[in-house]
Structures are given as C-alpha cells and as structure tokens.
Amino acid sequence: MIESPSHSFHIPVLGLSYSIDTPVKVARFGISSVVSIIDDELIEEMRAHHCKTNNLVYTAISDKDPDYRANRITAYLNNMQIIVNEQIEVMKRMDFDEASDLYKYFELLPKTAALKLLFEEILKTTDEEKRTALQLHLKQAITAGSIDVNIMAKVDNARYNKKGERLPDEDSDALSSLRGFAQSNLSSSVIISAGYNPKLFSYLEHFADFFPDENGTLRKRIILKVSDYRSAIVQGKILAKKGLWVSEFRIESGLNCGGHAFATDGLLMGPILEEFSLHRKTLYDELFSICYEALNTKNKASFITPPTQKIVAQGGIGTAEEHEFIISYYQLDGAGWGSPFLLVPEATNVDDPTLKLLANAKKEDYYLSNASPLGVPFNNIRNTSSDIQRQERIAKGRPGSPCYKKYLMSNTEFTEKVICTSSRLYQDLKIKQLKSQNLPEEELNRQMADLEAKDCLCEGLTVSARIKNKLHLPHKLTAVTICPGPNLAYFSGVYSLKEMVNHIYGRINLNNALERPHMFVNELQLYIDYLKKQISESSLMVSDKQRKYFEKFKGNLQTGIEYYKSLLPSFSNFKLNTAQLSKLELQLSTILNLVPQPIHI
C-alpha cells in the first residue's frame, strides 16, 4: 500500500488508542493515517474485535507465546491491510450512487485532484458511453490511504521474563514494536517520534524492507518527526550512514500540538518551515550522497532513480486558509490534522462522555499539564474522568496509580529497576522524602502538586477505545485520559468525516464563534506563556546558565516576531496583523524582568 497522492492531509497518531484502527475507517477514502503500535495488549484485543466484525479467522496470540509482542503487532497490521483491501474491492464493484462509499471517495477529494476533475466531468456528461468509460477509469485509479505506524522513541523499556531475568535488547518496547511492523505485509511507513534512540536506529538495519530492493524500491519507509531543521539533518545523517533513507521529515509544532509537547528553545513554526524551504535541496543532496555511499560500501542494492523525500508539517492547523498557505508558501508535500479528528466518531475512538466534554469545552479548559510520567509537558483538558479519579485518590490519601502496563517507567531514584513516577509506589516514596527535607511550605506545596499531577497514561489513553468498542476493561479501570491540542478550542461539536474533510478544503467552515488568531500567532502566545511559566517556576535565585537560557529563548521568539512582520506586506489575507504582533512583542519585552538576578554557582 502506498501513500495516496490524492489528499493533501493525513491524520497523525492520536494517543495510544484514539487512532488505533483509523485506517480501517478512512483508508478506503484515500486518507492516510497513523497507528500507535506500543500497547500490544490493546492491539491483540482490537484484532479480535475486527476479525469478528469482518468475518476473519482469529487465532489468539498469548503473552506466553515466543515473541508475542512483535507477533501481535504483525498480525494486527496484516489484518488491517486485508480489511482495507477488501473494502477497496467492494467499492470498485459499487455503482456511482450518492449514498455509496465509491461516490464518497471522489466527493471528498480536493478540487485540485486530477481524479476529482474527472469525477465532476462524469456528473456533467450526458454521453452514456463516455460516462461508462470514465467510471471504469476512476474505479481502477482508486488508491487506499497508507496504514502508517508510530513508535515513540522514548518509550523503550527493557522487558523481563517470568523469572525476572532481563531479556535481550531486541525485546524492548520500541525494538519489538519495530520488529512487528517490519515483519508485516504492509508497504508503508514507520514514524519515529520523540527524539533519537541509538538502539532503535541501529535496529532498523536488521530488516531488508528498509533498504532498496533489486528494483531500487523501498518496501517500508522511514519518517522522522522533528521539531527543527538541525534535528532533521543530524538524525538524517545518522540513518544515511547506515544506508537508510529518510523518506519524509514531519515537522511538528513544539507546543501547538496534541499529546506530549516537546517545546523548542523558542524556535517558532514559521521560521522553522522557512529554513526547511530554503535548504531543502541541500538537505536532500547531502543525505542522498551519504546514503548512496553507505549502500555501496555495504554491497547493497541502491536506488535506480533518486528517491523522494517529503517535507510535511502538523500542529495547530485549523482553517482551510492556513492549510493552503503553509503548503503553497513553504512548498510542503502535505499537512497533518490531528486533534480536530477527535470530534469525528467515524474516524477515531472517543467514548461518548469524553466526546461530549470535547465538544463543549471552553478555551480555558485546554492546558499544558505535568501529567506525563516522562517529565515532558502533556497537553490535556480539564474534568476528564481520569483527572477526577486522580484528585479523588489524592483526597483519600492514596495518590498515584497502580502500575500494570509499565510502558512509561523511567525512574530509579528509589529502586534498582525503573519504576513509573505516576505509580503509587513511587509517589509514596517521594512524598516521604519531600516531607523529611524540611522544605519551605511554598516549595513543598509546589513539588507536591507537580508530583501528584502525574497520571497513568498507559491505562487512561486506552480506556476510551475499549469503551467505544465494548472491549474488556482490565482491572475494572474506566477513567479516560485524552490529549487534545489547544487548537481544539476553536471547534465545538461532533462532526462527520465528510464535514471535517470539507472544512479542511474550505468547502464549509466548522470553526466556532471564538475569535481565532492565525496558527502562528497562537503558537507564539503559547511559547510566551510557556516561558513565563518556566521563569515563575525557577528558584528565587537563578544561575547564569538559567538566565542565558531564558535570554536565548526570548531572542528566538523575537526573531520569530520579526520574521512574521516581514510576511505582512505580502499576504493581505494572512490573518496576521501588526496589532497582534505588537501586543505579543510587548509581552515579550518585559518578560525577563520577571527573572531574579543570577546567583553564581
């Protein structure tokens, strides 16, 4: 299955489970989407569910079976491909009836797509013979969207057998997930997010599908999710030296996104996209030269024709104008729309109470939290059932969560083996330590609040899919965690797939009545607020190093403002005006006044 060129958007990964079966729902319409392949237990249950729904033979893979994690992932991905392929074949046998999926496939396409133009010609023609010929051509041209997978590089704990003995590195979370994808029948992409994992990058070399075959074709492709140009070229070179080609760089806003927020040092989306646009050819040429040489050194087959390398952006896009602008101005190959699809039941797995919460949420309900056990800021929404459960546990004097899945374990402060900072075990130990340190009351309360904000994402991010699909709820845990980006504040409602796609392409407008600044302005405000919070949470006296960091951060934001000012004369419909930028520039100008004078340490 190859990525469809028909649509200019894709649906990124949405938590552990919100897009876990999105390809089964949207791939037949030529829409590409991304599945998380970390939680093999959920994956196995979803495979059973879809096999039953689609009359496929299901043979359970037990956690006692050899290499069960990878095999579960492989089996699920293969089943999804079978289901999507069958959906496509069924569509090709349909008539062009307005209620059919066949009609919907072409109806959803953007107006610039070649197949959309032919489809509109069919609707206008009165020549029966011509109509029949065009219909046959269109049916043959149908291409499914890509079933891509996501591996978060930071989620890569070691695994242990029943005797407590550590298993080899290739059985770790990320590596076994990669093996599951590599052994599947898919011809699609793995998106590696959340930074550089040396073992994961090296493990890619073990699988022939990531190298060109005898025809110079990549059966499986590598996509790197990056925050800036520097990380793209650094990680791209590491892979190129192994003979591995990066087929796409997926640039994501540091703060204006869903899930974990990997903030830059104040580098903004606009200037980052500009740098990619200016140096795209240099990036390609340098990586291709290194990769080509590495393939020859390894005596591997090489590319017969130069491979493609896409540049795509995502995070905070909310209008058709923004979508069209960033693609055309920065010459991108597409854009990702994530959080808005949480409001589309046809595409994602959101249980009814949580869907209602999202549909009626106010702007102030979306916030950047400390919920992640990884210590990375985490986009959140207030009043989820998980948040309520967390507060009830604190009120009962039992903060923290039982830790069953163990994907986000990272701390060895009190134990030899890593444990999770949201676990009841860790929180009990940490609270005792904090209370024994005779900290000032204000500092103690701050650290306690930060600690108790940690939530069990492993369970919370999978419950919604279980509820919606009527799956087993392990340990009777029903509390839902969801991680929408702040951009969702400008959408209020529940939408059909057709409505959301029409919004993306400007055929309708789904934005609510809330005044919506341009995505670049929204991101800039998020970064200014983030910097203010960083400063306010610093100690009463900061070091020279901290102050220099704050100054660098502020300088990057100021550079971003100057860049946006330079765009104003050229784009009358940019929805970015001098007044907005001046207001934010004023906020920024006084921000370092909040920083205490440095203490030399």
Steps between C-alpha positions, in 0.01 A plus 500: 500500500650837404412840634221653298596816309135603476457667841720778634446405864557199722375406848798475742519254787251588774609359835533128557151413379305788348633419151572131570266388219456825306632338177207256503270802514661743254765329282241392242437869432866557414577658839827402667515463878736388775456224758688471830658155532615510862215336695501141372226396745255751353619414149423133556150580627436734206610225263250262657231768471564574134538136404157434649348807333647411159456120516873430507658203674646601835766298677601649833865582569563441869748699707659161568582452130855572376543858379132567568529881494642519148275221374186671632596821322580317176171310505296814568666702223453213256133474594449873447653472155270209415196697618594817308581302184159334517332837555667630185390197296143540622507870406615416150188287453267780611295731282559874510208548734506810722461287814787264413856500629612509137329835445630623836859413405498748213273749672755542783793574270632858479393699195855495360527120492506360147250227590263760646497685167414176316231423757340841444515436126299181552234693689463743211518269199189373322695264276432154646796333329739771620358481853551122512860531381576772754341302784713197416813716493418656837437163662835370380673812633375463860790483745470433871657734752815378669491297822793660677623425852655708777771407748581750774876463539493584871261213577756222496527321831674167535285189534538219756395137495288329766814430705588870510792457261560783257430410138730601209486859372300397193210411731474854641177692439608708200716234333238225521241747365727576206547128438123456496466762227805378306364143484157614380372494144454876494684718256478822695692715747616495859497842665766529769417778743633651824867519412799277439518142628838348396386139546183556301684672216754219485229234513352635174803350325382148587210513254541486123174685433659829617765470228443525122413170334644384166268746323616789718169508687445543872234262622494671841588862556633706788340826611662713768284733706722799574472839668755691291746484211801417716338188645398396149850517355667346807265202520483472120880467480506232770260290295659584164838370625327169555361503143152588627303767315265741676200519268334781692565757767184576694538838672280544806437813702670472836200621703202540264437127471330215683658246734851559631630850427870507418560874519788652306719775648256756362543402134165563330322310225524771233878551514551123527295439185688782326833334580379168360371676189829683441727200565283213380721420201816521711348264754398255229833509313710455813294210635476330161877519445568343842230235459610405145862457613392291801292268282795446268733435794258240635468342150126552513267579212464875451241735358458484123335840499543759777250429782243756607528688826190676626475792739173516693380714791245451777384660821240772549365522146132587529372670185504429129691826448778392737513156340531643150741774604765287671494241221525753216733757660747250646460249215399220734379159387208499743383583849374309801162556669487321834289626790199614289447136401436414866160661431436262208358168630528349150878537518610460863420328830360748753239377747176700521559683833849608392371598155239719668770653721710592194204631303399740778841600636605862536840639404610514865427128541800408283832521680858376505526261793762309697299179461765303311723268705776574247533854635406645161217760488177332395203664328186438700140604560334560835231282656576172328400192697871428545562843650206453736630156602849641565362771729279250686805282570687800639203593719496145640868522586592246230659703218642322199379213286542124495762426233403208277629574149832661592564676165599837651735382774811718512598567863763326717512757780384249763523162328752295305256432215321789331154587627237749386472840668120482484498168685379476859833343596706794376265766633497348849880493507536851356245656738685354799827642366354847439343516846831406662692784336355788703430699186329841521124448486466672162773285343361182656154574364642573155693175484205302640266648238744416222535144629129438548421637153655185350239269352493144365505564125550132412152414628324833452590539132357156411175494699301706250561255215405212726174666602405599147570154359353316801829331584612355832603763758803355686495545876163678462680826418255734324664843533580665166801719420500696177767731360356756254703793378395856596382553142188297583367804691384637164276202424174435686296203385503146370562464128477249220808402301358685200450818704857499634654434158284772348622737771864416423444581132296815563167370378340574841615667823482306828680755718292625792428867576813543711736753344783297353843652441721344233669171596837680512363756747344228715831316516689819585261569790544143623878544501486833684272343763734201521803722557316696770417174675860380473617820664236495773590142592871574522649545843519841666856533379597365158841411363676673213429190292126522566486869419691447175248229409212742564676769294558259211136391515381860494740584215364216288145619562596856402660367181174318427299820546732687260456221248120519524516877458689445176212289369231762561544716186480200269194328645187710539293195595759363741277567806812626667509872573733756647280556805515131599875485460555828684292377794702179525827688450411720798437192714835362394693824560426498873530126558860490625413757766337205676834321530689548829860610475734201447684337782843373403523126559 
